[in-house]
C-alpha cells in the first residue's frame, strides 16, 4: 500500500513503545480520543426509530389507499 492510499497513519513515539495489547488500547483511548460507544448506540437507536416510523407511515398509507 502506498502513502497516497493510506487514510490514517498512526505513528507511536519511541518513548511510548507498546509492549502489550492493553497498553496499545490505553494509548488509543487516551491519545486519539475515539467517539464513545454510548454516542453510537444513541445514533443507531435514533436511526432505527426513524426508519421504523417511516416504514410504519408508508405501510399505513399503503393500507388505507
C-alpha contacts under 8 A as a table, 3 or more apart, distances in Angstrom:
res1	aa1	res2	aa2	distance
1	X	5	X	6.35
1	X	6	X	7.26
2	X	5	X	5.49
2	X	6	X	6.89
3	X	6	X	5.47
6	X	9	X	6.73
12	X	16	X	6.53
12	X	17	X	6.85
13	X	16	X	5.40
13	X	17	X	6.82
14	X	17	X	5.47
18	X	21	X	7.72
18	X	23	X	6.04
18	X	24	X	5.95
19	X	23	X	6.89
19	X	24	X	7.87
20	X	23	X	5.38
20	X	24	X	6.47
21	X	24	X	4.99
21	X	25	X	6.18
22	X	25	X	5.09
22	X	26	X	6.23
23	X	26	X	5.07
23	X	27	X	6.14
24	X	27	X	5.02
24	X	28	X	6.26
25	X	28	X	5.18
25	X	29	X	6.19
26	X	29	X	5.15
26	X	30	X	5.99
27	X	30	X	5.30
27	X	31	X	5.66
27	X	32	X	7.55
28	X	31	X	5.51
28	X	32	X	5.18
28	X	33	X	6.86
28	X	34	X	7.55
29	X	32	X	5.97
29	X	33	X	5.29
29	X	34	X	6.38
30	X	33	X	5.84
35	X	39	X	7.04
35	X	40	X	7.77
36	X	39	X	5.44
36	X	40	X	6.88
37	X	40	X	5.22
37	X	41	X	6.19
38	X	41	X	5.00
38	X	42	X	6.16
39	X	42	X	5.25
39	X	43	X	6.23
40	X	43	X	4.94
40	X	44	X	6.07
41	X	44	X	5.22
41	X	45	X	6.08
42	X	45	X	5.01
42	X	46	X	6.15
43	X	46	X	5.21
43	X	47	X	6.17
44	X	47	X	5.13
44	X	48	X	5.98
45	X	48	X	5.09
45	X	49	X	6.08
46	X	49	X	5.10
46	X	50	X	6.09
47	X	50	X	5.12
47	X	51	X	6.08
48	X	51	X	5.08
48	X	52	X	6.05
49	X	52	X	5.05
49	X	53	X	6.03
50	X	53	X	5.07
50	X	54	X	6.08
51	X	54	X	5.07
51	X	55	X	6.07
52	X	55	X	5.05
52	X	56	X	6.03
53	X	56	X	5.01
53	X	57	X	6.16
54	X	57	X	5.15
54	X	58	X	6.14
55	X	58	X	5.08
55	X	59	X	6.07
56	X	59	X	5.15
56	X	60	X	6.00
57	X	60	X	5.06
57	X	61	X	6.06
58	X	61	X	5.12
58	X	62	X	6.08
59	X	62	X	5.00
59	X	63	X	5.98
60	X	63	X	5.10
60	X	64	X	6.22
61	X	64	X	5.35
61	X	65	X	6.09
62	X	65	X	5.16
